[in-house]
Amino acid sequence: MPADSDSRTEPATPRRREEARKKGQVARSQDLSAATLLCVAFVALNFLGPRMWQSMLDMVRTGLASESPVNSDETLVLAAAVAVEAAKRLAPYLLIILVATAAVLLMQVGTLFSLQPLVPRLSKISPLNGFKRLFSSRMLMMAAANLGKLVVVALLIYMMFMQSTAPIIYAFTLEFRDAFRLGSSLAFELGMRLSVALLVLALLDLAWQRFRHEKDLRMTKEEVKDEFRSMEGDPRIKSRRRQLQYQLALQRIRKDVPQADVIVTNPTHVAVAIQYEARNMPAPKVIAKGGDQMALRIRQIAAEWGIPIVERRALARALFESVEIGQYIPERFYRAIAEILAYVYELSGGLADARRRDLASAP
């Protein structure tokens, strides 16, 4: 196992991450949701608590102030009315907590729904695997983290108690309402301190979870190669496909290049074969083009058939990049092509017509 872990040196590919996500394997901290929920609950209680408390007291006072007798049937109706009214008063507070919890989950994992973690596996119920997981380095790390959280909570409670010793002793001399307010204030302060401390620890836990998730997703060099092969295809098959494509393209230029009037070159990297028949074509047409080795073959075939080869670097590159085979040349190239054709016709005279006759009579 250590050797296998040491060999996983490559970062996870997008496909590996997507597969892990479909299985529900994402980096998230359960402590962050709980800590955020606790922190938001105390903050919302600070703003909404007095109003909710007062409304609940008013509701209780109204119920106790009624002097009319209540029978058993009316008791259920009254209890239902009280429950509905209490739910209305608590709804804003509960809604805030619900939205905060959902926001934290979306922040960690986004929109994700997967039933894969619920699928039963024999490895999960195996006593041997369970024993190994119990004493694994991951479980030891979790135990150490939980122990650290317990220590932090205990220290906060102790420090709060030591700072509040005098008010707590003084509370025995106060009336019930004042003592209740003092106790509520101390409980709220302790809760806020604990929730903030747990939130900081949860953020550290989230960073650790993401680091561990990235480490678990790492791949070996061989796995990366296998995945590349599965996505892109076997290199031998791709090589064979490229070879067939080259052969088909070569057959095509052997057929089309002899019909060209001129070859415009770069001079070595690009070659474009142009044909123009004034009676049948509205404009010159690109009938073949190629780069590197294909450009060399076009020049060789053109030399065999006596087709003029003209070097125009910028024009050849522009035609190669912007005009596809079988398309007419755009209007912006008319002047340059006209000059080349005029130059070629002036040099060749009637050779072009003679060459076309040779092509027509060729078997």
HELIX and SHEET records of a PDB file:
HELIX    1   1 PRO A    2  SER A    7  1                                   6    
HELIX    2   2 PRO A   14  LYS A   22  1                                   9    
HELIX    3   3 GLN A   30  ALA A   65  1                                  36    
HELIX    4   4 SER A   72  VAL A  109  1                                  38    
HELIX    5   5 GLN A  116  LEU A  118  5                                   3    
HELIX    6   6 LEU A  122  ILE A  125  1                                   4    
HELIX    7   7 PRO A  127  LEU A  134  1                                   8    
HELIX    8   8 SER A  137  GLN A  163  1                                  27    
HELIX    9   9 THR A  165  TYR A  170  1                                   6    
HELIX   10  10 ALA A  171  THR A  173  5                                   3    
HELIX   11  11 PHE A  176  LEU A  217  1                                  42    
HELIX   12  12 LYS A  221  GLU A  232  1                                  12    
HELIX   13  13 PRO A  235  ASP A  256  1                                  22    
HELIX   14  14 VAL A  257  GLN A  259  5                                   3    
HELIX   15  15 GLN A  293  GLU A  304  1                                  12    
HELIX   16  16 ARG A  313  SER A  322  1                                  10    
HELIX   17  17 GLU A  331  PHE A  333  5                                   3    
HELIX   18  18 TYR A  334  SER A  348  1                                  15    
HELIX   19  19 LEU A  351  SER A  361  1                                  11    
SHEET    1   A 4 LYS A 285  GLY A 291  0                                        
SHEET    2   A 4 VAL A 270  GLN A 275 -1                                        
SHEET    3   A 4 VAL A 262  THR A 265 -1                                        
SHEET    4   A 4 ILE A 309  GLU A 311  1                                        
END                                                                             
